[in-house]
Amino acid sequence: MFDRSVSDLLLSFFPIVLVFELPAYLLCWVGVVARVLRRRRPARTAAYAPRVSCIVTCYSEGPDVGHTVQTLLEQI
């Protein structure tokens, strides 16, 4: 039926592997290498203090507002 040998069949799939599979493998390996390099980099030790906003509703709360603000200030 078919006169193709196994080597001819493999050579016919080589362009598919070269075009589709090789770039996928390269992207995976680049991701692995980037993650390893990122892990080896020392972490930042400088003090980092992000800005935080606290929204406190205080409509008709009376003396409880002062207590709420005091507990928010103690969290610093």
C-alpha positions in Angstrom: 0.0 0.0 0.0 2.5 2.6 1.2 6.1 2.6 0.2 7.3 5.1 2.8 9.9 4.0 5.3 9.9 5.0 8.9 12.7 7.5 8.4 10.6 9.3 5.7 7.7 9.4 8.0 9.7 10.8 10.8 11.3 13.4 8.5 7.8 14.5 7.4 6.9 15.3 11.0 10.1 17.2 11.7 8.9 20.6 10.5 5.8 20.3 12.7 8.0 19.6 15.7 10.3 22.4 14.8 7.6 25.0 14.3 5.1 24.1 17.0 6.8 22.0 19.7 10.2 23.7 20.0 8.9 27.2 20.8 6.6 25.8 23.4 9.5 23.9 25.1 11.7 27.0 24.9 9.0 29.2 26.6 8.6 26.6 29.4 12.4 26.5 30.0 12.7 30.3 29.9 10.0 30.4 32.6 11.8 27.9 34.7 15.1 29.7 34.5 13.5 33.1 35.2 11.8 31.6 38.4 15.1 30.1 39.6 16.9 33.4 39.0 14.2 35.3 40.8 14.5 33.0 43.8 18.2 33.5 44.1 17.9 37.3 44.1 18.1 38.5 47.7 14.9 39.9 49.1 14.6 43.6 49.8 15.4 44.4 53.4 14.6 48.1 53.3 11.6 49.2 55.4 8.5 49.2 53.2 5.5 50.9 54.6 2.6 51.0 52.2 0.0 53.7 52.5 -3.2 52.5 54.0 -6.5 54.3 54.2 -9.1 53.4 56.9 -12.7 54.3 56.3 -14.6 54.6 59.6 -18.3 55.3 59.6 -19.2 57.4 62.6 -22.7 58.8 62.2 -24.3 59.3 65.6 -21.8 57.2 67.4 -20.8 59.6 70.2 -18.0 58.5 72.4 -17.4 55.3 70.5 -15.7 57.2 67.7 -12.8 58.2 70.0 -12.3 54.5 71.0 -12.4 53.4 67.3 -9.8 56.0 66.3 -7.6 55.1 69.2 -7.6 51.4 68.3 -6.8 52.3 64.7 -3.8 54.3 65.9 -2.6 51.5 68.1 -2.3 49.2 65.0 0.6 51.2 63.6 
